[in-house]
């Protein structure tokens, strides 16, 4: 049985549409890393260099605050297995720029940051983003974001 894409649950109050998903390759890698390290979390800072890539940490290793937005939560567990929740966080500042995009977490060859859990495996996580056709399902505006969260994608953009 092949792995399928996993879409995160909606975690921003007032929203109705997910904002982020994992490709099958990302799911397989994350399950393997979970077996090795235990519970995990993503954080996307939007900083320079590798800071613009999603960074994978052991859950709780990266401290989030009201300056971060939880875009969604994945359950990595195969069907019938105990839950394996993985939160996807983004800095609020970065979210203000990317609030109109649907994000897909993928895996590509090459080393990313030494701080991200996948780095020793010779691969790195990469964000693929698509513009959404509407912002109707989203809470509030992109001017201010309160912590904790696509419509049909219409156009691909580089991330």
Beta strands, then each sheet from edge to edge (+ up, - down):
strand 1: 6-7
strand 2: 9-10
strand 3: 20-22
strand 4: 40-44
strand 5: 55-58
strand 6: 68-75
strand 7: 85-91
strand 8: 101-109
strand 9: 123-132
strand 10: 153-157
sheet 1: 1+ 3- 8- 9+ 10-
sheet 2: 2+ 6- 7+ 4+ 5-
end
